[in-house]
């Protein structure tokens, strides 16, 4: 039997956002103390474009479970969509500190740095994502774009020509 959170995620995967939000609202109503129910409610809201409401749901999930890496990560996505770059960077930072082996957190951190034209930091994030998940196509593509913007066109054409053996300092300096 699926949990309410699993049902919500399945509905989102089927592009049935309104139904997912309705199910998430039911789940939160029946178990308001579940951080996961609040997190998937945030996911449904984010998918539907209600980013401010999604942030509130992620905040509640984090209040209930302060080490909820996925809630921090997804909170960062909504904050970035709202243009709150520094807050998004802080959320990604916290997500990575909690779960340092999540390649998506590094990829989204790279996206944020890239949008802010911080290409050197973006490359570090993408390198980390690729190190953790060598077949991460999106991270490879975004890294190639960043490398091209840094003027290293041959390297961009060659793809990920350089092997990485350790995770370097990953923090994007948007908040400094």
PEFENDA-V893014 format. One record per pair of residues at least 12 apart in sequence whose C-alpha atoms are under 10 Angstrom apart, sorted by the first residue. I is the first residue (numbers start at 1). J is the second residue. D is the distance in whole Angstrom. If there is no record, write none. Layout:
i=I j=J d=D
i=I j=J d=D
This chain:
i=3 j=27 d=9
i=3 j=37 d=9
i=4 j=20 d=10
i=4 j=23 d=7
i=4 j=24 d=7
i=4 j=25 d=10
i=4 j=26 d=9
i=4 j=27 d=6
i=4 j=28 d=9
i=4 j=31 d=10
i=4 j=36 d=9
i=4 j=37 d=7
i=4 j=40 d=9
i=5 j=20 d=9
i=5 j=23 d=9
i=5 j=24 d=7
i=5 j=27 d=8
i=5 j=28 d=10
i=5 j=34 d=10
i=5 j=36 d=7
i=5 j=37 d=6
i=5 j=38 d=9
i=5 j=39 d=8
i=5 j=40 d=6
i=5 j=41 d=8
i=6 j=24 d=10
i=6 j=36 d=10
i=6 j=37 d=10
i=6 j=40 d=9
i=7 j=19 d=10
i=7 j=20 d=8
i=7 j=23 d=8
i=7 j=24 d=9
i=7 j=27 d=10
i=7 j=40 d=10
i=8 j=20 d=5
i=8 j=21 d=7
i=8 j=22 d=9
i=8 j=23 d=6
i=8 j=24 d=6
i=8 j=25 d=10
i=8 j=27 d=9
i=8 j=37 d=9
i=8 j=40 d=7
i=8 j=41 d=8
i=8 j=43 d=9
i=8 j=44 d=8
i=9 j=21 d=10
i=9 j=24 d=9
i=9 j=40 d=7
i=9 j=41 d=10
i=9 j=43 d=8
i=9 j=44 d=8
i=11 j=23 d=9
i=11 j=44 d=9
i=12 j=40 d=10
i=12 j=43 d=8
i=12 j=44 d=7
i=12 j=47 d=8
i=12 j=48 d=10
i=15 j=47 d=9
i=15 j=48 d=10
i=16 j=44 d=9
i=16 j=47 d=10
i=16 j=48 d=10
i=17 j=43 d=9
i=17 j=44 d=6
i=17 j=45 d=8
i=17 j=46 d=9
i=17 j=47 d=7
i=17 j=48 d=6
i=17 j=49 d=10
i=18 j=44 d=8
i=18 j=45 d=9
i=18 j=47 d=9
i=18 j=48 d=8
i=19 j=44 d=9
i=20 j=40 d=9
i=20 j=41 d=8
i=20 j=43 d=9
i=20 j=44 d=6
i=20 j=45 d=9
i=20 j=47 d=10
i=20 j=48 d=10
i=21 j=40 d=9
i=21 j=41 d=6
i=21 j=42 d=9
i=21 j=43 d=9
i=21 j=44 d=5
i=21 j=45 d=7
i=21 j=46 d=10
i=21 j=47 d=9
i=21 j=48 d=9
i=22 j=41 d=9
i=22 j=44 d=9
i=23 j=37 d=10
i=23 j=40 d=10
i=23 j=41 d=8
i=23 j=44 d=9
i=24 j=36 d=10
i=24 j=37 d=6
i=24 j=38 d=8
i=24 j=39 d=9
i=24 j=40 d=7
i=24 j=41 d=5
i=24 j=42 d=9
i=24 j=43 d=9
i=24 j=44 d=8
i=24 j=45 d=10
i=25 j=37 d=8
i=25 j=38 d=9
i=25 j=40 d=10
i=25 j=41 d=7
i=25 j=44 d=10
i=26 j=41 d=10
i=27 j=40 d=9
i=27 j=41 d=9
i=28 j=40 d=10
i=28 j=41 d=8
i=28 j=57 d=10
i=32 j=60 d=10
i=32 j=61 d=10
i=32 j=64 d=10
i=33 j=60 d=9
i=33 j=61 d=9
i=33 j=64 d=7
i=33 j=65 d=10
i=34 j=60 d=9
i=34 j=61 d=7
i=34 j=64 d=7
i=34 j=65 d=9
i=35 j=57 d=9
i=35 j=58 d=9
i=35 j=59 d=10
i=35 j=60 d=7
i=35 j=61 d=4
i=35 j=62 d=7
i=35 j=63 d=8
i=35 j=64 d=5
i=35 j=65 d=6
i=35 j=66 d=9
i=35 j=68 d=8
i=35 j=71 d=9
i=36 j=58 d=9
i=36 j=60 d=10
i=36 j=61 d=7
i=36 j=62 d=9
i=36 j=64 d=9
i=36 j=65 d=9
i=36 j=68 d=9
i=36 j=70 d=9
i=36 j=71 d=9
i=37 j=57 d=9
i=37 j=58 d=10
i=37 j=60 d=10
i=37 j=61 d=8
i=38 j=54 d=9
i=38 j=56 d=9
i=38 j=57 d=5
i=38 j=58 d=6
i=38 j=59 d=9
i=38 j=60 d=7
i=38 j=61 d=5
i=38 j=62 d=9
i=38 j=64 d=9
i=38 j=71 d=9
i=39 j=54 d=8
i=39 j=55 d=9
i=39 j=56 d=10
i=39 j=57 d=6
i=39 j=58 d=5
i=39 j=59 d=9
i=39 j=60 d=8
i=39 j=61 d=6
i=39 j=62 d=8
i=39 j=68 d=9
i=39 j=70 d=8
i=39 j=71 d=6
i=39 j=72 d=9
i=39 j=74 d=8
i=39 j=75 d=9
i=40 j=54 d=9
i=40 j=57 d=8
i=40 j=58 d=9
i=40 j=61 d=9
i=40 j=70 d=10
i=40 j=71 d=9
i=40 j=74 d=10
i=41 j=53 d=9
i=41 j=54 d=7
i=41 j=56 d=10
i=41 j=57 d=6
i=41 j=58 d=8
i=41 j=61 d=10
i=42 j=54 d=4
i=42 j=55 d=7
i=42 j=56 d=8
i=42 j=57 d=5
i=42 j=58 d=6
i=42 j=59 d=9
i=42 j=60 d=9
i=42 j=61 d=9
i=42 j=71 d=8
i=42 j=74 d=8
i=42 j=75 d=8
i=42 j=78 d=9
i=43 j=55 d=9
i=43 j=57 d=9
i=43 j=58 d=8
i=43 j=71 d=9
i=43 j=74 d=7
i=43 j=75 d=9
i=43 j=77 d=10
i=43 j=78 d=9
i=44 j=57 d=10
i=45 j=57 d=9
i=45 j=78 d=9
i=46 j=74 d=8
i=46 j=75 d=9
i=46 j=77 d=8
i=46 j=78 d=6
i=46 j=81 d=9
i=47 j=78 d=9
i=49 j=78 d=9
i=49 j=81 d=9
i=49 j=82 d=10
i=50 j=78 d=8
i=50 j=81 d=10
i=50 j=82 d=10
i=51 j=75 d=9
i=51 j=77 d=9
i=51 j=78 d=5
i=51 j=79 d=7
i=51 j=80 d=9
i=51 j=81 d=7
i=51 j=82 d=7
i=52 j=75 d=10
i=52 j=78 d=7
i=52 j=79 d=8
i=52 j=81 d=9
i=52 j=82 d=7
i=53 j=78 d=9
i=54 j=74 d=9
i=54 j=75 d=7
i=54 j=77 d=10
i=54 j=78 d=7
i=54 j=79 d=9
i=55 j=71 d=9
i=55 j=72 d=9
i=55 j=74 d=8
i=55 j=75 d=5
i=55 j=76 d=8
i=55 j=77 d=9
i=55 j=78 d=6
i=55 j=79 d=7
i=55 j=82 d=10
i=56 j=75 d=9
i=57 j=71 d=9
i=57 j=75 d=9
i=58 j=70 d=9
i=58 j=71 d=5
i=58 j=72 d=7
i=58 j=73 d=9
i=58 j=74 d=8
i=58 j=75 d=6
i=58 j=76 d=10
i=58 j=78 d=9
i=59 j=71 d=8
i=59 j=72 d=8
i=59 j=75 d=8
i=62 j=75 d=10
i=66 j=98 d=10
i=67 j=94 d=9
i=67 j=95 d=8
i=67 j=97 d=9
i=67 j=98 d=6
i=67 j=99 d=9
i=68 j=94 d=9
i=68 j=95 d=8
i=68 j=98 d=8
i=68 j=99 d=9
i=69 j=91 d=9
i=69 j=92 d=9
i=69 j=93 d=10
i=69 j=94 d=7
i=69 j=95 d=4
i=69 j=96 d=7
i=69 j=97 d=8
i=69 j=98 d=6
i=69 j=99 d=6
i=69 j=100 d=9
i=69 j=102 d=9
i=69 j=105 d=9
i=70 j=91 d=10
i=70 j=92 d=10
i=70 j=95 d=7
i=70 j=96 d=10
i=70 j=98 d=9
i=70 j=99 d=9
i=70 j=102 d=10
i=70 j=104 d=10
i=70 j=105 d=9
i=71 j=91 d=9
i=71 j=92 d=10
i=71 j=95 d=8
i=72 j=88 d=9
i=72 j=90 d=9
i=72 j=91 d=5
i=72 j=92 d=7
i=72 j=93 d=9
i=72 j=94 d=7
i=72 j=95 d=5
i=72 j=96 d=9
i=72 j=98 d=9
i=72 j=105 d=9
i=73 j=88 d=9
i=73 j=89 d=10
i=73 j=90 d=10
i=73 j=91 d=6
i=73 j=92 d=5
i=73 j=93 d=9
i=73 j=94 d=8
i=73 j=95 d=6
i=73 j=96 d=8
i=73 j=99 d=10
i=73 j=102 d=10
i=73 j=104 d=9
i=73 j=105 d=6
i=73 j=106 d=10
i=73 j=108 d=8
i=73 j=109 d=9
i=74 j=88 d=9
i=74 j=91 d=8
i=74 j=92 d=9
i=74 j=95 d=9
i=74 j=105 d=9
i=74 j=108 d=10
i=75 j=87 d=9
i=75 j=88 d=7
i=75 j=90 d=10
i=75 j=91 d=7
i=75 j=92 d=8
i=75 j=95 d=10
i=76 j=88 d=4
i=76 j=89 d=7
i=76 j=90 d=8
i=76 j=91 d=5
i=76 j=92 d=6
i=76 j=93 d=9
i=76 j=94 d=10
i=76 j=95 d=9
i=76 j=105 d=9
i=76 j=108 d=9
i=76 j=109 d=9
i=76 j=112 d=10
i=77 j=89 d=10
i=77 j=91 d=9
i=77 j=92 d=9
i=77 j=105 d=10
i=77 j=108 d=8
i=77 j=109 d=10
i=77 j=112 d=9
i=79 j=91 d=9
i=80 j=108 d=10
i=80 j=111 d=10
i=80 j=112 d=7
i=80 j=115 d=10
i=85 j=112 d=7
i=85 j=113 d=9
i=85 j=115 d=10
i=85 j=116 d=9
i=85 j=174 d=8
i=85 j=175 d=9
i=86 j=112 d=10
i=86 j=173 d=10
i=86 j=174 d=6
i=86 j=175 d=6
i=86 j=176 d=9
i=87 j=174 d=10
i=87 j=175 d=8
i=88 j=108 d=10
i=88 j=109 d=9
i=88 j=112 d=8
i=88 j=174 d=10
i=88 j=175 d=10
i=89 j=108 d=9
i=89 j=109 d=7
i=89 j=112 d=7
i=89 j=113 d=9
i=89 j=171 d=9
i=89 j=172 d=7
i=89 j=173 d=9
i=89 j=174 d=7
i=89 j=175 d=7
i=90 j=109 d=10
i=90 j=171 d=10
i=90 j=172 d=10
i=90 j=174 d=9
i=90 j=175 d=7
i=91 j=105 d=10
i=91 j=109 d=10
i=92 j=104 d=10
i=92 j=105 d=6
i=92 j=106 d=8
i=92 j=107 d=10
i=92 j=108 d=8
i=92 j=109 d=6
i=92 j=112 d=10
i=92 j=171 d=9
i=92 j=172 d=9
i=93 j=105 d=8
i=93 j=106 d=9
i=93 j=109 d=8
i=93 j=170 d=9
i=93 j=171 d=7
i=93 j=172 d=8
i=96 j=109 d=9
i=96 j=170 d=9
i=96 j=171 d=9
i=100 j=128 d=10
i=100 j=132 d=10
i=100 j=167 d=10
i=101 j=128 d=9
i=101 j=129 d=9
i=101 j=131 d=10
i=101 j=132 d=7
i=101 j=133 d=9
i=101 j=167 d=10
i=102 j=128 d=9
i=102 j=129 d=8
i=102 j=132 d=7
i=102 j=133 d=9
i=103 j=125 d=9
i=103 j=126 d=9
i=103 j=127 d=10
i=103 j=128 d=7
i=103 j=129 d=4
i=103 j=130 d=7
i=103 j=131 d=8
i=103 j=132 d=6
i=103 j=133 d=6
i=103 j=134 d=10
i=103 j=136 d=8
i=103 j=139 d=9
i=104 j=125 d=10
i=104 j=126 d=9
i=104 j=128 d=10
i=104 j=129 d=7
i=104 j=130 d=10
i=104 j=132 d=9
i=104 j=133 d=9
i=104 j=136 d=9
i=104 j=138 d=10
i=104 j=139 d=9
i=105 j=125 d=9
i=105 j=126 d=10
i=105 j=128 d=10
i=105 j=129 d=8
i=106 j=122 d=9
i=106 j=124 d=9
i=106 j=125 d=5
i=106 j=126 d=6
i=106 j=127 d=8
i=106 j=128 d=6
i=106 j=129 d=5
i=106 j=130 d=9
i=106 j=132 d=9
i=106 j=139 d=9
i=106 j=170 d=8
i=106 j=171 d=9
i=106 j=172 d=10
i=107 j=122 d=8
i=107 j=123 d=10
i=107 j=124 d=10
i=107 j=125 d=6
i=107 j=126 d=5
i=107 j=127 d=9
i=107 j=128 d=8
i=107 j=129 d=6
i=107 j=130 d=9
i=107 j=136 d=9
i=107 j=138 d=8
i=107 j=139 d=6
i=107 j=140 d=10
i=107 j=142 d=8
i=107 j=143 d=9
i=108 j=122 d=9
i=108 j=125 d=8
i=108 j=126 d=9
i=108 j=129 d=9
i=108 j=139 d=9
i=109 j=121 d=9
i=109 j=122 d=7
i=109 j=123 d=10
i=109 j=124 d=9
i=109 j=125 d=6
i=109 j=126 d=8
i=109 j=129 d=10
i=109 j=170 d=9
i=109 j=171 d=8
i=109 j=172 d=7
i=110 j=122 d=4
i=110 j=123 d=7
i=110 j=124 d=7
i=110 j=125 d=5
i=110 j=126 d=6
i=110 j=127 d=9
i=110 j=128 d=9
i=110 j=129 d=9
i=110 j=139 d=8
i=110 j=142 d=8
i=110 j=143 d=8
i=110 j=146 d=9
i=110 j=170 d=9
i=110 j=171 d=10
i=110 j=172 d=8
i=111 j=123 d=10
i=111 j=125 d=9
i=111 j=126 d=8
i=111 j=139 d=9
i=111 j=142 d=8
i=111 j=143 d=9
i=111 j=146 d=10
i=112 j=125 d=10
i=112 j=172 d=9
i=112 j=174 d=9
i=113 j=125 d=9
i=113 j=146 d=10
i=113 j=171 d=10
i=113 j=172 d=6
i=113 j=173 d=8
i=113 j=174 d=7
i=114 j=142 d=9
i=114 j=143 d=9
i=114 j=145 d=9
i=114 j=146 d=7
i=114 j=149 d=10
i=114 j=172 d=10
i=116 j=174 d=8
i=117 j=146 d=9
i=117 j=149 d=9
i=118 j=146 d=9
i=118 j=150 d=10
i=118 j=172 d=8
i=118 j=173 d=8
i=118 j=174 d=8
i=119 j=143 d=9
i=119 j=145 d=9
i=119 j=146 d=6
i=119 j=147 d=8
i=119 j=148 d=10
i=119 j=149 d=7
i=119 j=150 d=7
i=119 j=172 d=10
i=120 j=146 d=8
i=120 j=147 d=9
i=120 j=149 d=10
i=120 j=150 d=8
i=120 j=172 d=9
i=121 j=146 d=10
i=121 j=169 d=9
i=121 j=170 d=7
i=121 j=171 d=7
i=121 j=172 d=6
i=121 j=173 d=7
i=121 j=174 d=9
i=122 j=142 d=9
i=122 j=143 d=8
i=122 j=146 d=7
i=122 j=147 d=9
i=122 j=170 d=9
i=122 j=171 d=9
i=122 j=172 d=7
i=122 j=173 d=10
i=123 j=139 d=10
i=123 j=140 d=10
i=123 j=142 d=9
i=123 j=143 d=6
i=123 j=144 d=9
i=123 j=145 d=9
i=123 j=146 d=6
i=123 j=147 d=7
i=123 j=150 d=9
i=123 j=170 d=9
i=123 j=172 d=10
i=124 j=143 d=9
i=124 j=167 d=9
i=124 j=168 d=7
i=124 j=169 d=8
i=124 j=170 d=6
i=124 j=171 d=8
i=124 j=172 d=9
i=125 j=139 d=9
i=125 j=143 d=9
i=125 j=167 d=9
i=125 j=168 d=9
i=125 j=169 d=9
i=125 j=170 d=6
i=125 j=171 d=8
i=125 j=172 d=8
i=126 j=138 d=9
i=126 j=139 d=5
i=126 j=140 d=7
i=126 j=141 d=9
i=126 j=142 d=7
i=126 j=143 d=6
i=126 j=144 d=9
i=126 j=146 d=9
i=126 j=170 d=9
i=127 j=139 d=8
i=127 j=140 d=8
i=127 j=143 d=7
i=127 j=160 d=9
i=127 j=162 d=9
i=127 j=163 d=9
i=127 j=164 d=7
i=127 j=166 d=10
i=127 j=167 d=8
i=127 j=168 d=9
i=127 j=170 d=9
i=128 j=164 d=8
i=128 j=165 d=10
i=128 j=166 d=8
i=128 j=167 d=6
i=128 j=168 d=7
i=128 j=169 d=9
i=128 j=170 d=7
i=129 j=143 d=10
i=129 j=167 d=9
i=130 j=143 d=9
i=130 j=160 d=9
i=130 j=163 d=10
i=130 j=164 d=9
i=130 j=167 d=10
i=131 j=163 d=8
i=131 j=164 d=6
i=131 j=165 d=7
i=131 j=166 d=8
i=131 j=167 d=7
i=132 j=164 d=10
i=132 j=166 d=10
i=132 j=167 d=9
i=134 j=160 d=10
i=140 j=156 d=10
i=140 j=159 d=7
i=140 j=160 d=7
i=141 j=156 d=9
i=141 j=159 d=8
i=141 j=160 d=9
i=142 j=156 d=10
i=143 j=156 d=8
i=143 j=159 d=8
i=143 j=160 d=8
i=144 j=156 d=5
i=144 j=157 d=7
i=144 j=158 d=9
i=144 j=159 d=6
i=144 j=160 d=7
i=145 j=157 d=10
i=145 j=159 d=10
i=147 j=159 d=9
i=147 j=160 d=10
